[in-house]
Amino acid sequence: QVHLVESGGGLVQAGGSLRLSCAASGRTFGVLVMAWFRQAPGKERDFVSAINWSGGATYYGDSVKGRFTISRDNAKNMVYLEMNSLNPEDTAVYYCAGASASKIAPMRDGDYNSWGQGTQVTVSS
């Protein structure tokens, strides 16, 4: 089992930047794909970004592509999400997720079996 803990959330003004971190512990070697999802109150959980084990393949949701960058540091058991040009629509609880299976759909939250508790990101106008 892998435990994930997010950090780095907070309040930022529109147009600003924020960097989220996800620390993994436990059987981290079994986490082949890491991802970020987000969920606003009353909304469904949306895919944000994903990265494979080597960091050589990344995936982004349409709404964040070009603004967000995901990265992974396996030596530190960390995954990051750099968010730039933030807007109020980015306001949500951001969750770190991990998938132990190699053949998954990166954008499908049901394919991930490890989840963090989330970190709040609020973007003001």
BELKACOR-V113374 format. One record per pair of residues at least 12 apart in sequence whose ideal C-beta (glycine too) atoms are under 7 Angstrom apart, sorted by sequence separation. I is the first residue (numbers start at 1). J is the second residue. D is the distance in Angstrom with one decimal. If there is no record, write none. Layout:
# BELKACOR-V113374
i=I j=J d=D
i=I j=J d=D
This chain:
# BELKACOR-V113374
i=8 j=20 d=4.3
i=36 j=48 d=4.1
i=49 j=61 d=6.8
i=58 j=70 d=5.5
i=97 j=109 d=6.9
i=99 j=111 d=5.5
i=8 j=21 d=4.9
i=36 j=49 d=4.9
i=48 j=61 d=5.5
i=68 j=81 d=6.1
i=69 j=82 d=4.5
i=99 j=112 d=4.7
i=100 j=113 d=5.7
i=6 j=20 d=6.2
i=7 j=21 d=5.0
i=35 j=49 d=6.5
i=47 j=61 d=4.9
i=68 j=82 d=6.6
i=98 j=112 d=6.2
i=99 j=113 d=6.4
i=35 j=50 d=3.8
i=46 j=61 d=6.5
i=49 j=64 d=6.6
i=68 j=83 d=5.1
i=97 j=112 d=3.9
i=6 j=22 d=5.2
i=34 j=50 d=6.8
i=48 j=64 d=5.7
i=55 j=71 d=6.7
i=67 j=83 d=6.8
i=98 j=114 d=3.9
i=5 j=22 d=7.0
i=33 j=50 d=5.9
i=34 j=51 d=5.4
i=55 j=72 d=4.6
i=67 j=84 d=5.2
i=79 j=96 d=6.4
i=97 j=114 d=6.5
i=4 j=22 d=5.6
i=5 j=23 d=4.9
i=67 j=85 d=4.7
i=97 j=115 d=5.3
i=33 j=52 d=5.6
i=49 j=68 d=5.8
i=51 j=70 d=4.8
i=4 j=24 d=5.5
i=32 j=52 d=6.8
i=48 j=68 d=6.7
i=50 j=70 d=7.0
i=95 j=115 d=5.9
i=96 j=116 d=4.1
i=32 j=53 d=4.7
i=49 j=70 d=4.1
i=51 j=72 d=5.0
i=95 j=116 d=5.7
i=2 j=24 d=5.7
i=3 j=25 d=4.9
i=3 j=26 d=5.1
i=95 j=118 d=4.7
i=2 j=26 d=4.6
i=94 j=118 d=6.3
i=1 j=26 d=5.3
i=2 j=27 d=5.5
i=93 j=118 d=4.1
i=94 j=119 d=5.5
i=1 j=27 d=6.3
i=2 j=28 d=6.0
i=93 j=119 d=6.9
i=93 j=120 d=5.5
i=94 j=121 d=5.4
i=2 j=30 d=6.6
i=51 j=79 d=6.7
i=2 j=31 d=5.3
i=92 j=121 d=6.2
i=91 j=121 d=6.3
i=90 j=121 d=6.5
i=91 j=122 d=5.1
i=49 j=81 d=6.2
i=91 j=123 d=5.0
i=90 j=123 d=5.1
i=36 j=70 d=6.6
i=88 j=123 d=5.0
i=87 j=123 d=6.0
i=86 j=123 d=4.6
i=88 j=125 d=5.7
i=34 j=72 d=6.0
i=34 j=79 d=4.3
i=36 j=81 d=4.9
i=59 j=106 d=4.5
i=59 j=107 d=6.8
i=28 j=77 d=4.7
i=40 j=91 d=6.2
i=25 j=77 d=6.7
i=40 j=92 d=4.2
i=24 j=77 d=4.4
i=39 j=92 d=5.6
i=23 j=77 d=6.5
i=38 j=92 d=3.8
i=39 j=93 d=5.4
i=23 j=78 d=5.9
i=38 j=93 d=6.6
i=22 j=78 d=6.6
i=38 j=94 d=4.8
i=50 j=106 d=3.8
i=21 j=78 d=6.1
i=22 j=79 d=4.5
i=38 j=95 d=6.9
i=36 j=94 d=5.9
i=37 j=95 d=4.8
i=21 j=80 d=5.5
i=36 j=95 d=7.0
i=20 j=80 d=6.7
i=36 j=96 d=6.2
i=37 j=97 d=5.9
i=47 j=107 d=4.1
i=19 j=80 d=6.2
i=20 j=81 d=4.3
i=35 j=97 d=4.7
i=19 j=82 d=5.0
i=34 j=98 d=5.4
i=45 j=109 d=5.6
i=18 j=83 d=4.9
i=17 j=83 d=6.2
i=33 j=99 d=4.2
i=17 j=84 d=4.7
i=31 j=98 d=3.9
i=32 j=99 d=6.1
i=18 j=86 d=6.5
i=32 j=100 d=6.4
i=17 j=86 d=6.7
i=31 j=100 d=6.4
i=32 j=101 d=7.0
i=15 j=85 d=6.2
i=16 j=86 d=5.5
i=30 j=100 d=4.7
i=32 j=102 d=5.1
i=15 j=86 d=6.8
i=33 j=104 d=5.9
i=35 j=106 d=6.2
i=14 j=86 d=6.4
i=37 j=109 d=5.7
i=14 j=87 d=5.4
i=33 j=106 d=6.3
i=12 j=86 d=5.7
i=14 j=88 d=6.2
i=20 j=94 d=5.7
i=22 j=96 d=3.5
i=24 j=98 d=6.7
i=35 j=112 d=6.3
i=31 j=114 d=6.6
i=9 j=94 d=6.4
i=6 j=94 d=6.4
i=6 j=95 d=6.9
i=6 j=96 d=4.9
i=4 j=96 d=4.6
i=4 j=98 d=6.1
i=22 j=116 d=6.2
i=2 j=98 d=5.2
i=20 j=119 d=6.2
i=18 j=121 d=6.3
i=14 j=123 d=5.7
i=4 j=114 d=5.6
i=6 j=116 d=4.5
i=9 j=119 d=3.3
i=14 j=124 d=6.6
i=4 j=115 d=6.4
i=5 j=116 d=5.6
i=6 j=117 d=6.9
i=8 j=119 d=6.3
i=9 j=120 d=4.8
i=11 j=122 d=4.8
i=12 j=123 d=5.7
i=13 j=124 d=5.4
i=14 j=125 d=5.6
i=2 j=114 d=4.2
i=4 j=116 d=3.7
i=6 j=118 d=6.1
i=7 j=119 d=6.0
i=9 j=121 d=4.8
i=6 j=119 d=4.0
i=11 j=124 d=6.5
